[in-house]
């Protein structure tokens, strides 16, 4: 479903030098024996996901679409990034879908939170709160505010039918509240961490509510699992990409810049930044994940990428066939000098921008560039991409002798914040 073109520094000899490590690590992933192995549930999820829960998700999503105008997805990090990037990538930034999706719970910003709450006043909305523990501070504050507004507008009993929670199967503050109030609940599996959870109910419920074919997405992930569950470095493009990342880091390129040519794919880069940054950034190791959306950012970052400090390589997601297109019209005056493009599709122009930029960066700038070619981005292909990157991330982190599934550094700022806020015990 996707094709990979590696940068010109990655010849077969370099890639084959990783074979022994790739064979060892692939076995670790399959047999779940490496560091953090209790969080490898995502590896086989595309084939052993809870089929009954998916059917319930589809049923409840239909109810939300039929009875509400807005769904507020309340979560942070992996509890919202996957759903948001898939929603924007597939439905676009100017979706005319009948159900509006709003994201909240991902920030302490008083401006953002107050504006969303004001927008929701008097509107018919449902809530999907996502938290394994139910105590994530940003999400919990927003959920408390949303629940208070909803209950004030429609009453406590009616509000119960408008709240959907994705949380731990058995324990935690949110699960306790769901049991007390009777909210519909879905499971965030205990053996899958947040940044690997997009193909669970965390992503599937809001995406189904948005009218996206979640079964096709799961099918795409299943195809990816079948394609990449092997140690054949000659043909396994997932692991070829992973060893490229490792090689770049060890040879003076500490920054990987994810590049798209579609603004609606910008949030995919944000998801990738969390996936790789939080998985690899430990023990003073790991690539720094950056991102850009071309051609827009060529007018701001392009000069640095071309001629600046040579510290980065690019991984470009190039969609060959857009979901929609427009033609450039004729203009009699031709003051802008664009009549040479009349009748051409913007997709044609966008691809030539990609080709010209790739040539400039590689040949003139000396910037290593990987390209992932995608024929057309649909739900099935995106499910495939999600699994591709998650498996590549596990391989990349294990190549660095890093546990891909913990985040010890994140806890430090929380302790400091809680102390400053006066939370008991801190």
VOPAVO-164549 format. One record per residue: residue in three letters; x, y, z of N, C-alpha, C in turn. Coordinates in steps of 0.1 Angstrom, whole numbers, padded with zeros to 4 digits, always signed. Each point is the difference from the previous one (the first is absolute). Layout:
BEGIN
ALAXYZXYZXYZ/...
//
This chain:
BEGIN
UNK+0008-0012+0000-0008+0012+0000+0009+0013+0000/UNK+0012-0002+0004+0009+0011+0000+0014-0004-0005/UNK+0007+0009-0006+0014-0003-0005+0010+0009+0007/UNK+0012-0005+0002+0010+0008+0007+0012+0002-0008/UNK+0004+0012-0002+0013+0003-0006+0009+0006+0010/UNK+0011-0007+0003+0009+0004+0010+0010+0010-0005/UNK+0006+0008+0009+0010+0010-0005+0012-0006-0006/UNK+0008+0007-0007+0011-0005-0008+0012-0005+0008/UNK-0001+0003+0013+0011-0005+0009-0002-0014+0004/UNK-0012-0005-0002-0004-0014+0005+0001-0010-0011/UNK+0012-0005-0003+0001-0011-0010-0002-0014+0007/UNK-0001-0010-0009-0003-0013+0006+0011-0005+0010/UNK+0012+0004-0002+0011-0005+0009-0003+0006+0014/UNK-0004+0013+0001-0002+0006+0013-0012-0007+0006/UNK-0011-0002-0007-0012-0006+0005+0003-0014+0005/UNK+0007-0008-0008+0002-0014+0003+0009-0001+0013/UNK+0008+0010+0003+0008+0000+0012-0009-0001+0013/UNK-0012+0004-0002-0010-0001+0012-0007-0013+0001/UNK+0002-0009-0009-0008-0012+0000+0000-0008+0013/UNK+0011-0002+0006+0001-0008+0012-0008+0007+0011/UNK+0001+0013+0002-0008+0007+0010-0015+0000-0003/UNK-0003+0001-0013-0014+0000-0003-0007-0013+0002/UNK+0008-0011-0003-0006-0013+0003-0002-0002+0015/UNK+0010+0004+0008-0001-0001+0015-0012+0008+0005/UNK-0001+0012-0004-0011+0009+0005-0014-0004-0005/UNK-0001-0004-0013-0013-0005-0005-0005-0012+0009/UNK+0009-0008+0004-0003-0012+0008-0005+0005+0014/UNK+0007+0010+0005-0004+0007+0013-0014+0005-0001/UNK-0003+0007-0011-0013+0006-0002-0011-0011+0000/UNK+0002-0010-0009-0009-0011-0001-0003-0008+0012/UNK+0011-0003+0007-0001-0008+0012-0002+0008+0013/UNK+0000+0013-0002-0002+0010+0011+0009-0003+0012/UNK+0013+0001-0003+0010-0003+0010+0009+0013+0003/UNK-0001+0010-0007+0008+0012+0002-0005+0009+0011/UNK+0008+0011+0003-0004+0010+0010-0014+0005-0004/UNK-0009+0001+0010-0013+0006-0002-0009-0010-0007/UNK+0003-0013+0000-0008-0010-0007-0014-0001+0004/UNK-0004+0005+0012-0014-0001+0004-0008+0011-0007/UNK+0006+0008-0009-0007+0010-0007+0001-0003-0016/UNK+0001-0012-0003+0001-0004-0014-0014-0006-0005/UNK-0011+0004+0006-0013-0005-0004-0004+0005-0014/UNK+0006+0011-0004-0003+0005-0014+0005-0008-0011/UNK+0010-0008+0003+0007-0008-0011-0010-0009-0007/UNK-0009-0007+0008-0009-0010-0006-0015+0006+0000/UNK-0001+0012+0005-0014+0006+0001-0008+0000-0013/UNK+0006+0002-0012-0008+0000-0012-0007-0014-0003/UNK+0005-0011+0007-0007-0013-0003-0007-0004+0013/UNK+0003+0005+0012-0007-0005+0012-0008+0010+0007/UNK-0003+0011-0007-0008+0011+0007-0014-0005+0003/UNK-0006+0006+0010-0013-0004+0005-0011+0003-0011/UNK-0004-0010-0007-0010+0002-0011-0013+0005+0005/UNK-0004-0005+0012-0013+0004+0006+0000+0015+0004/UNK+0012+0004+0005+0001+0014+0004-0001+0009-0013/UNK+0006-0004-0011+0000+0008-0012-0015+0001-0005/UNK-0007-0011+0001-0014+0001-0004-0008+0010+0009/UNK+0003+0000+0013-0007+0009+0009+0005+0014-0003/UNK+0012+0002-0003+0005+0014-0004-0008+0005-0012/UNK-0001-0009-0010-0008+0004-0012-0014+0004+0003/UNK-0006-0008+0009-0014+0003+0004-0001+0013+0008/UNK+0009+0002+0009-0001+0012+0008+0004+0012-0008/UNK+0009-0001-0010+0004+0011-0008-0011+0004-0009/UNK-0008-0010-0005-0012+0004-0008-0010+0008+0009/UNK-0002-0004+0013-0009+0007+0009+0005+0014+0001/UNK+0013+0002+0002+0006+0014+0001-0003+0008-0012/UNK+0002-0006-0012-0002+0007-0012-0015+0004-0002/UNK-0009-0009+0005-0014+0002-0002-0006+0010+0010/UNK+0007+0002+0012-0007+0007+0010+0008+0013+0005/UNK+0012+0002-0005+0008+0011+0004+0005+0008-0011/UNK+0004+0013+0002+0006+0008-0010+0015+0001+0001/UNK+0005-0002+0013+0014+0001+0003+0004-0012+0009/UNK+0012-0005-0003+0007-0009+0009+0012+0006+0005/UNK+0002+0002+0013+0012+0006+0006+0009-0012+0005/UNK+0011-0001-0006+0010-0011+0003+0009+0006+0011/UNK+0000-0005+0012+0008+0005+0011+0011-0009+0003/UNK+0012+0004-0004+0012-0009+0003+0013+0008-0003/UNK+0011-0006+0003+0013+0007-0003+0010-0011-0005/UNK+0010+0005-0007+0010-0010-0005-0006-0010-0009/UNK+0004-0013+0003-0005-0011-0007-0015-0002+0001/UNK-0006+0007+0009-0015-0001+0002-0007+0009-0009/UNK+0007+0008-0008-0008+0008-0010+0008+0002-0013/UNK+0013-0001+0000+0008+0003-0012-0003-0009-0012/UNK-0002-0013+0003-0003-0010-0011-0013+0003-0006/UNK-0010+0002+0008-0014+0003-0005+0000+0013-0008/UNK+0007+0010+0005+0000+0013-0007+0007-0001-0013/UNK+0012-0007+0000+0007+0000-0013-0007-0008-0010/UNK-0007-0011+0004-0008-0008-0010-0012+0008-0005/UNK-0006+0006+0009-0012+0008-0003+0003+0011-0010/UNK+0011+0008+0002+0003+0010-0009+0006-0005-0013/UNK+0008-0011+0000+0006-0005-0012-0011-0006-0009/UNK-0010-0006+0005-0011-0007-0008-0011+0009-0003/UNK-0005+0009+0009-0011+0008-0002+0003+0015-0004/UNK+0013+0003+0001+0004+0014-0004-0001+0010+0011/UNK+0005+0012-0002+0000+0010+0010-0013+0009-0001/UNK-0008-0002-0011-0012+0007-0002-0012-0010-0002/UNK-0001-0009+0009-0009-0011-0002-0015+0005+0001/UNK-0008-0005-0009-0014+0004+0001-0009-0011+0006/UNK+0007-0009+0007-0007-0011+0007-0011+0006+0010/UNK-0011-0007+0002-0010+0005+0008+0003+0000+0015/UNK+0010-0008+0004+0004+0000+0014+0014+0008+0001/UNK+0000+0010+0008+0012+0007+0002+0008-0006+0012/UNK+0013-0002-0002+0009-0005+0010+0008+0011+0005/UNK+0000+0001+0014+0009+0010+0007+0009-0007+0009/UNK+0012+0005+0001+0010-0006+0010+0002+0009+0012/UNK+0000-0006+0011+0002+0007+0013+0007-0009+0009/UNK+0006+0005+0011+0007-0008+0010+0014-0002-0003/UNK+0005+0007-0011+0014-0001-0003+0009+0012+0003/UNK-0006+0009+0009+0007+0012+0003-0006+0006+0013/UNK+0009+0008+0007-0005+0008+0011-0004+0014-0004/UNK+0002+0003-0013-0003+0014-0004-0013+0005+0004/UNK-0001+0011+0008-0013+0005+0004-0008+0006-0012/UNK+0008+0005-0010-0006+0006-0012-0007-0011-0008/UNK+0007-0010-0003-0006-0011-0008-0012-0007+0007/UNK+0002-0003+0013-0011-0007+0007-0012+0008+0001/UNK+0001+0013+0004-0011+0009+0001-0007+0002-0013/UNK+0007+0001-0011-0006+0002-0013-0008-0012-0004/UNK+0005-0012+0002-0007-0012-0003-0013-0001+0008/UNK+0001+0002+0013-0012+0000+0009-0010+0010-0005/UNK+0004+0012-0003-0009+0010-0005-0007-0004-0013/UNK+0008-0007-0009-0006-0004-0012-0010-0011+0002/UNK+0002-0008+0010-0009-0012+0002-0013+0004+0008/UNK+0000+0012+0005-0013+0004+0007-0012+0000-0009/UNK-0010-0007+0005-0012+0000-0008+0000-0010-0012/UNK+0011-0007-0001+0001-0010-0012-0002-0014+0005/UNK-0004-0008-0009-0003-0014+0002+0013-0009-0001/UNK+0007-0003+0010+0013-0006-0001+0001-0013+0009/UNK+0009-0009-0004+0003-0012+0008+0015+0001+0003/UNK+0004-0008+0009+0014+0000+0005+0006-0014-0001/UNK+0012-0001-0006+0008-0012+0001+0013+0003+0008/UNK+0000-0004+0013+0011+0002+0008+0010-0012+0000/UNK+0013+0003-0002+0009-0011-0002+0012+0002+0010/UNK+0001-0010+0010+0010+0000+0009+0001-0013+0007/UNK+0012-0006+0000+0001-0013+0007-0002+0001+0015/UNK+0005+0010+0006+0000+0002+0014-0012+0008+0005/UNK-0004+0010-0009-0010+0009+0004+0005+0012+0009/UNK+0013+0000+0001+0006+0011+0008+0010+0009-0007/UNK+0001-0002-0014+0009+0008-0008-0005+0015+0002/UNK+0008+0009+0004-0004+0013+0005-0007+0008-0011/UNK+0006+0002-0012-0007+0007-0010-0013-0005-0004/UNK-0001-0014-0002-0012-0006-0004-0011+0001+0011/UNK+0005-0003+0012-0010+0000+0011-0006+0014+0003/UNK+0008+0010-0001-0006+0014+0002-0010+0002-0011/UNK+0003-0003-0013-0009+0003-0011-0013-0008+0002/UNK+0002-0013+0003-0012-0009+0002-0009+0005+0011/UNK+0006+0005+0011-0009+0005+0011-0008+0012-0005/UNK+0007+0009-0008-0007+0012-0005-0011-0004-0011/UNK+0004-0010-0008-0010-0004-0011-0012-0007+0007/UNK+0003-0008+0009-0011-0008+0007-0009+0010+0007/UNK+0005+0010+0007-0008+0010+0007-0008+0008-0010/UNK+0005+0004-0011-0008+0007-0010-0011-0009-0006/UNK+0004-0012-0003-0010-0009-0006-0012-0003+0009/UNK+0003-0003+0013-0010-0002+0010-0009+0012+0002/UNK+0007+0012+0000-0008+0012+0002-0010+0002-0011/UNK+0004-0004-0013-0008+0003-0011-0011-0010-0002/UNK+0003-0013+0003-0010-0010-0004-0005-0008+0012/UNK+0006+0002+0012-0003-0008+0012+0009-0012+0001/UNK+0002-0005+0013+0009-0010+0003-0004-0013-0007/UNK-0012-0004+0000-0004-0013-0006+0002+0000-0015/UNK-0004+0010-0007+0002+0001-0014+0014+0001-0004/UNK+0008+0006+0009+0015+0001-0003+0006-0014+0000/UNK-0005-0009+0008+0006-0013+0001+0000-0007-0014/UNK-0010+0003-0008-0001-0006-0013+0009+0007-0011/UNK+0006+0011+0005+0009+0007-0010+0014+0000+0004/UNK+0004-0009+0009+0014-0001+0004+0005-0014-0003/UNK+0011-0001-0007+0006-0012-0004+0015+0000+0005/UNK+0004-0010+0008+0013+0000+0006+0009-0011-0006/UNK+0012+0003-0003+0010-0011-0004+0011+0000+0011/UNK+0000-0011+0008+0009+0000+0012+0004-0014+0003/UNK+0006-0002+0011+0004-0014+0005-0011-0009+0001/UNK+0002-0013-0002-0011-0010+0000-0006-0001+0015/UNK+0009+0001+0010-0005-0003+0013+0003+0011+0011/UNK+0010+0008-0002+0003+0009+0011+0002+0014-0004/UNK+0002+0009+0010+0003+0014-0003-0012+0009+0003/UNK+0003+0013+0002-0010+0010+0003-0011+0001-0010/UNK+0003+0000-0013-0010+0001-0010-0009-0013-0001/UNK+0006-0011+0002-0007-0013-0001-0010+0000+0012/UNK+0005+0005+0012-0009+0000+0012-0012+0010-0003/UNK+0003+0011-0006-0011+0010-0003-0010-0007-0010/UNK+0005-0007-0010-0008-0006-0010-0010-0010+0006/UNK+0006-0008+0010-0008-0010+0007-0011+0007+0008/UNK+0003+0011+0006-0010+0007+0008-0011+0007-0008/UNK+0004+0005-0011-0009+0008-0008-0007-0008-0012/UNK+0006-0011-0003-0006-0008-0011+0004+0005-0014/UNK+0012+0007-0002+0004+0004-0013+0004-0012-0008/UNK-0002+0001-0013+0005-0010-0010+0015+0001+0001/UNK+0007-0012+0000+0014+0000+0001+0006-0010-0010/UNK+0012+0004-0004+0009-0009-0009+0013-0001+0007/UNK+0007-0010-0005+0013-0004+0008+0012+0005-0007/UNK+0009+0007+0008+0013+0003-0005+0009-0012+0006/UNK+0004-0009-0008+0006-0012+0005+0012+0003+0009/UNK+0002-0008+0010+0011+0002+0010+0013-0003-0006/UNK+0001-0007-0011+0013-0004-0006+0003+0008-0013/UNK-0007+0012-0001+0002+0009-0011+0001+0014+0005/UNK+0012+0006-0002+0002+0014+0005-0007+0010-0009/UNK-0002+0012+0006-0008+0010-0007+0004+0003-0014/UNK+0013+0002-0003+0005+0004-0013+0000-0011-0010/UNK-0003-0013+0004-0002-0011-0008-0015-0004-0001/UNK-0009+0009+0004-0014-0005+0003-0010+0005-0011/UNK+0005+0006-0011-0010+0006-0010-0009-0010-0006/UNK+0004-0013-0001-0009-0010-0006-0009-0007+0010/UNK+0001+0004+0013-0009-0004+0010-0012+0009+0001/UNK-0009-0002+0010-0011+0009+0001+0004+0014+0002/UNK+0012+0003+0004+0005+0014+0002-0002+0008-0013/UNK+0004-0007-0011-0002+0007-0013-0013-0004-0007/UNK-0004-0013+0001-0010-0005-0008-0014+0006+0003/UNK-0003+0003+0013-0013+0006+0003-0002+0014-0007/UNK+0009+0009+0003-0002+0013-0006+0000+0000-0016/UNK+0009-0009-0005+0001-0001-0015-0013-0006-0005/UNK-0006-0010+0006-0012-0006-0004-0011+0011+0000/UNK+0000+0008+0011-0010+0010+0002+0001+0010-0012/UNK+0012+0002-0005+0002+0009-0011-0003-0006-0014/UNK-0005-0012+0000-0004-0007-0012+0012-0006-0007/UNK+0011-0002+0006+0012-0007-0006-0002-0015+0001/UNK+0004-0007-0010-0001-0015+0000+0011-0006+0009/UNK-0003-0003+0012+0010-0005+0010+0004-0015-0003/UNK-0009-0007-0006+0003-0014-0004+0010+0000-0011/UNK-0001+0009-0009+0010+0001-0011+0014+0004+0006/UNK+0000+0009+0010+0012+0003+0007+0007-0011+0006/UNK-0008-0008+0007+0005-0012+0007+0005-0011-0010/UNK-0007+0000-0012+0004-0009-0010+0014+0004-0006/UNK+0002+0013-0001+0013+0005-0005+0011-0003+0010/UNK-0003+0001+0013+0010-0003+0010+0003-0015+0000/UNK-0010-0008-0002+0002-0015-0001+0009-0003-0012/UNK-0002+0006-0011+0009-0002-0012+0014+0004+0003/UNK+0002+0011+0008+0013+0005+0003+0007-0010+0010/UNK-0008-0005+0009+0006-0010+0009+0005-0012-0007/UNK-0008-0005-0010+0004-0011-0008+0013+0003-0008/UNK+0000+0012-0005+0012+0004-0009+0013+0002+0008/UNK-0001+0005+0012+0012+0004+0007+0004-0009+0012/UNK-0007-0011+0002+0003-0009+0011+0010-0010-0005/UNK+0012+0005-0004+0011-0009-0005+0013+0008+0001/UNK+0011-0007-0001+0013+0007+0001+0007+0001-0013/UNK-0007-0001-0011+0006+0001-0013+0003+0014-0004/UNK+0012+0004+0003+0004+0014-0002+0000+0004-0015/UNK+0001-0010-0009+0000+0004-0014-0014+0005-0005/UNK-0010-0005+0007-0014+0003-0005-0009+0007+0010/UNK+0004-0001+0013-0009+0006+0011+0003+0015+0001/UNK-0008+0008-0007+0003+0014-0001-0002+0007+0014/UNK-0008-0006+0009-0001+0006+0013+0013-0001+0008/UNK+0007-0011-0001+0013-0001+0007+0011+0007-0008/UNK-0001+0001-0013+0010+0007-0008-0001+0015+0005/UNK-0012+0005+0002-0002+0014+0004+0006+0001+0014/UNK-0003-0010+0009+0005+0001+0014+0015+0001+0001/UNK+0007-0009-0008+0015+0000+0000+0006+0013-0006/UNK-0008+0006-0009+0004+0013-0006+0001+0010+0011/UNK-0010+0001+0008-0001+0009+0011+0012-0002+0010/UNK+0003-0012+0003+0011-0003+0009+0013+0004-0007/UNK+0002-0002-0012+0012+0003-0007+0002+0015-0001/UNK-0011+0007-0003+0001+0015+0000+0004+0006+0013/UNK-0005-0005+0011+0003+0005+0013+0015-0002+0003/UNK+0005-0012-0003+0014-0004+0003+0010+0007-0010/UNK-0005+0007-0010+0009+0006-0010-0003+0015-0001/UNK-0003+0006+0011+0000+0015+0000-0013+0006-0004/UNK-0011-0007+0000-0013+0006-0004-0010-0003+0012/UNK+0000+0009+0010-0008-0003+0012-0014+0005-0001/UNK-0004+0006-0011-0014+0005-0002-0006-0007-0012/UNK-0012-0005+0002-0008-0005-0011-0012+0009-0002/UNK-0001+0006-0012-0011+0009-0003-0011-0008-0008/UNK-0012-0001+0005-0011-0006-0007-0006+0011-0009/UNK-0001-0003-0013-0005+0010-0009-0013-0006-0008/UNK-0010+0009+0000-0011-0004-0009-0003+0012-0009/UNK-0007-0002-0011-0004+0010-0009-0015+0003+0000/UNK-0007-0005+0011-0014+0002+0002-0002+0006+0014/UNK-0006+0012+0001-0003+0005+0014-0008-0009+0008/UNK-0009-0008-0006-0009-0008+0008+0008-0012+0006/UNK+0013-0002-0004+0008-0011+0005+0010+0005+0011/UNK-0001+0013+0003+0009+0006+0010-0001-0007+0014/UNK-0012-0004+0004-0002-0007+0013+0006-0014-0001/UNK+0001-0006-0011+0008-0013-0001+0014+0002+0005/UNK+0006+0011-0004+0013+0003+0005+0001+0002+0015/UNK-0011+0007+0005-0001+0001+0015-0001-0013+0007/UNK-0007-0009-0006-0001-0014+0006+0013-0007-0001/UNK+0007+0002-0011+0014-0006-0001+0010+0006+0009/UNK-0001+0012+0003+0009+0007+0009-0002-0006+0015/UNK-0013-0002+0003-0001-0007+0014+0004-0014-0001/UNK-0004-0008-0010+0004-0014-0001+0015-0002+0002/UNK+0008+0007-0009+0014-0002+0000+0007+0008+0012/UNK-0004+0012+0002+0006+0008+0011-0001-0006+0014/UNK-0012-0004+0003-0003-0006+0013+0006-0014+0001/UNK+0001-0007-0011+0005-0014+0001+0015-0001+0000/UNK+0007+0010-0007+0014-0001-0001+0008+0010+0009/UNK-0006+0010+0004+0007+0011+0006+0003-0003+0015/UNK+0010-0009+0002+0003-0004+0013+0015-0003+0001/UNK+0006+0001+0012+0014-0003+0002+0009+0009-0009/UNK-0004+0012-0003+0007+0009-0008+0002-0006-0014/UNK-0010-0007-0005+0001-0006-0013-0012+0004-0008/UNK-0001-0004-0013-0011+0001-0008+0000+0012-0010/UNK-0006-0002-0011-0002+0011-0010-0010+0010+0005/UNK+0003+0013-0003-0010+0010+0003-0010+0001-0012/UNK-0013-0003+0003-0010+0001-0011-0005+0014-0003/UNK+0002+0005-0011-0006+0013-0004-0009-0002-0012/UNK-0007+0011-0004-0009-0002-0012-0002+0013-0007/UNK-0004-0002-0013-0003+0012-0008-0011-0004-0010/UNK-0007+0010-0004-0010-0002-0011+0004+0008-0012/UNK+0004-0006-0011+0004+0007-0012-0012+0001-0009/UNK-0002+0009-0009+0011+0010-0003-0001+0012+0010/UNK-0010+0000+0009-0001+0012+0009+0013+0003+0008/UNK+0006-0010+0006+0011+0002+0008+0013+0001-0008/UNK+0000-0002-0013+0011+0004-0008+0003+0015+0000/UNK-0011+0007+0003+0002+0015+0001+0004+0005+0014/UNK+0003-0009+0009+0004+0003+0013+0012-0008+0004/UNK-0001-0013-0001+0011-0009+0004+0009-0004-0012/UNK-0005+0002-0012+0007-0005-0012+0015+0004-0001/UNK+0003+0012+0004+0013+0005-0001+0010-0008+0009/UNK-0005-0002+0013+0008-0007+0009+0002-0015-0004/UNK-0011-0006-0005+0001-0014-0004+0010-0001-0011/UNK+0000+0009-0010+0009+0000-0011+0014+0003+0003/UNK+0002+0010+0008+0014+0005+0002+0005+0002+0014/UNK-0009-0004+0010+0004+0002+0014+0008-0011+0006/UNK+0002+0000+0013+0007-0010+0007-0004-0014-0005/UNK+0009-0008-0005-0004-0013-0005-0003-0011+0010/UNK-0011+0002+0008-0003-0009+0011-0012-0009-0002/UNK-0007+0002-0011-0012-0008-0002-0001-0008-0013/UNK-0009-0010+0001-0004-0006-0012-0015+0000-0001/UNK-0006-0002-0012-0014+0001-0001-0007-0013-0003/UNK-0012-0002+0005-0008-0012-0003-0013+0006-0006/UNK-0002-0001-0012-0011+0007-0008-0012-0010-0002/UNK-0012+0004+0004-0012-0008-0004-0006+0007-0012/UNK+0001-0007-0011-0005+0005-0013-0012-0007-0005/UNK-0011+0006+0000-0013-0006-0005-0001+0004-0014/UNK+0000-0010-0009+0000+0002-0014-0014+0004-0006/UNK-0011-0005+0006-0013+0004-0005-0008+0006+0011/UNK-0004+0013-0001-0007+0007+0010-0015-0005+0000/UNK-0007+0002+0011-0014-0003+0000-0009+0009-0008/UNK+0005+0012-0002-0007+0010-0008+0010+0009-0007/UNK-0004+0007-0011+0009+0008-0007-0007+0011-0007/UNK+0008+0010-0005-0006+0012-0007+0009+0003-0012/UNK-0005+0005-0011+0008+0004-0011+0002+0015+0000/UNK+0012+0004-0005+0003+0014-0001-0006+0006-0013/UNK-0008+0011+0002-0007+0005-0011+0008+0010-0009/UNK-0005+0003-0012+0006+0010-0009-0004+0014+0005/UNK+0009+0010-0001-0003+0014+0002+0005+0008-0011/UNK-0009+0008-0007+0004+0007-0012+0012+0010+0003/UNK+0000+0007+0011+0011+0010+0002+0013-0007+0003/UNK-0001-0012+0007+0012-0007+0004+0011+0008+0006/UNK-0005+0009+0009+0010+0009+0007+0009-0008+0010/UNK-0005-0011+0005+0008-0008+0009+0009-0010-0008/UNK-0002-0001-0013+0009-0008-0008-0003-0015+0002/UNK-0012-0004+0004-0003-0014+0003-0007-0007-0011/UNK-0002+0007-0012-0008-0007-0010+0008-0012-0006/UNK+0013-0001+0003+0007-0012-0005-0004-0013+0008/UNK-0008+0003+0011-0005-0012+0009-0015-0002-0002/UNK-0006+0008-0009-0015-0001-0001-0003-0014-0005/UNK-0011-0005+0007-0005-0014-0003+0007-0011+0008/UNK+0011+0004+0007+0008-0009+0008-0007-0002+0014/UNK+0000-0012+0005-0005-0003+0014+0010+0005+0010/UNK-0005+0004+0012+0009+0004+0010+0008-0012+0005/UNK-0005-0012-0001+0008-0011+0004+0012-0001-0009/UNK+0000+0003-0012+0011+0000-0009+0011+0010+0005/UNK-0005+0012+0004+0009+0011+0005+0006-0005+0013/UNK-0008-0006+0009+0005-0004+0013+0011-0011-0002/UNK-0002-0009-0009+0010-0010-0003+0013+0005-0005/UNK-0001+0010-0009+0012+0006-0006+0007+0008+0011/UNK-0007+0006+0010+0006+0007+0011+0008-0010+0008/UNK-0006-0012+0002+0007-0011+0008+0012-0004-0008/UNK-0001-0003-0013+0012-0005-0008+0011+0011+0000/UNK-0004+0012-0002+0010+0011+0000+0007+0002+0013/UNK-0007-0001+0011+0005+0002+0013+0009-0012+0004/UNK-0004-0012-0003+0008-0012+0002+0013+0001-0007/UNK+0000+0004-0012+0013+0001-0008+0009+0011+0006/UNK-0006+0011+0004+0008+0011+0006+0006-0004+0014/UNK-0008-0007+0008+0005-0004+0013+0011-0011-0001/UNK-0003-0009-0009+0010-0012-0001+0012+0004-0007/UNK-0001+0006-0012+0011+0002-0009+0008+0013+0004/UNK-0007+0010+0003+0007+0013+0003+0002+0002+0015/UNK-0010-0004+0008+0002+0002+0015+0006-0012+0007/UNK+0001-0011-0006+0007-0012+0006-0009-0005+0012/UNK-0013+0002-0001-0008-0005+0011-0005-0014-0003/UNK+0002-0010+0008-0005-0013-0002-0016+0000+0001/UNK-0006-0006-0010-0015+0001+0000-0006-0014-0003/UNK-0007-0005+0010-0008-0012-0003-0014+0004-0005/UNK-0006-0008-0009-0013+0003-0005-0009-0012+0002/UNK-0012+0002+0006-0010-0010+0001-0011+0004-0010/UNK-0001-0008-0010-0010+0003-0011-0013-0007+0004/UNK-0011+0008+0000-0013-0005+0003-0009+0003-0013/UNK-0006-0010-0005-0008+0002-0012-0012+0009+0003/UNK-0008-0004+0010-0011+0008+0004-0003-0002+0015/UNK-0002+0010+0007-0002-0001+0015-0014-0002+0003/UNK-0003-0013+0004-0014-0003+0004+0002-0007+0014/UNK-0012-0005+0005+0000-0006+0014+0009-0012+0000/UNK+0000-0009-0010+0008-0012+0000+0015+0003-0001/UNK+0003+0010-0008+0014+0003-0001+0006+0007+0012/UNK-0009+0008+0007+0005+0007+0012+0001-0011+0011/UNK-0008-0010+0001+0002-0010+0010+0013-0007-0003/UNK+0003-0003-0012+0013-0006-0004+0011+0009+0005/UNK-0001+0013-0003+0011+0009+0004+0002+0001+0015/UNK-0011+0000+0008+0001+0000+0014+0008-0012+0005/UNK-0003-0012-0005+0007-0012+0004+0015+0001-0004/UNK+0002+0004-0013+0014+0001-0005+0008+0009+0009/UNK-0004+0011+0005+0008+0009+0008+0001-0006+0014/UNK-0010-0006+0006+0001-0005+0013+0011-0011+0000/UNK-0001-0009-0010+0010-0011+0000+0014+0005-0002/UNK+0001+0010-0009+0013+0006-0003+0006+0007+0013/UNK-0009+0006+0008+0004+0007+0012+0005-0010+0010/UNK-0006-0011+0002+0004-0011+0009+0014-0004-0004/UNK+0002-0003-0013+0013-0005-0005+0011+0011+0002/UNK-0004+0013-0003+0010+0011+0002+0005+0001+0014/UNK-0010+0000+0009+0003+0002+0015+0009-0012+0005/UNK-0004-0012-0004+0008-0012+0004+0014+0000-0005/UNK+0002+0006-0012+0013+0001-0006+0009+0009+0009/UNK-0006+0009+0007+0007+0009+0009+0001-0005+0014/UNK-0005-0012+0002-0001-0006+0014-0009+0008+0009/UNK-0011+0005-0006-0009+0008+0008-0013-0007+0001/UNK-0007+0001+0012-0014-0005+0002-0009+0010-0008/UNK-0007-0005-0010-0008+0009-0009-0013+0004+0007/UNK-0004-0006+0012-0013+0001+0005-0002+0007+0013/UNK+0011+0005+0005-0002+0008+0013+0003+0015-0003/UNK-0002+0008+0009+0003+0015-0001+0004+0006+0013/UNK+0011-0005+0006+0003+0005+0014+0002+0015+0001/UNK+0005+0006-0011+0003+0015+0001-0013+0008+0001/UNK-0011-0005-0005-0012+0007+0000-0005+0002+0015/UNK+0003-0009+0008-0005+0000+0014+0007+0012+0008/UNK+0012+0004-0004+0007+0010+0008-0007+0013+0000/UNK-0004+0005-0012-0007+0013-0001-0013-0001+0008/UNK-0007-0011+0000-0012-0001+0007+0002+0001+0015/UNK+0010-0006+0005+0003+0001+0015+0003+0015+0003/UNK+0007+0007-0008+0003+0014+0003-0013+0008-0001/UNK-0008-0003-0010-0012+0008-0001-0010-0003+0011/UNK-0001-0012+0004-0009-0003+0011+0005+0006+0013/UNK+0013+0001+0002+0005+0006+0012-0003+0015+0000/UNK+0001+0007-0012-0002+0014-0001-0015+0003+0002/UNK-0009-0010-0004-0014+0002+0001-0005-0003+0014/UNK+0008-0006+0008-0004-0003+0014-0007-0013+0002/UNK+0002-0010-0010-0006-0013+0002+0005-0007+0011/UNK-0008-0007+0008+0005-0007+0012+0009-0011-0004/UNK+0011-0001+0007+0010-0011-0003+0011+0004-0009/UNK-0001+0012-0005+0011+0005-0010+0007+0013+0006/
//
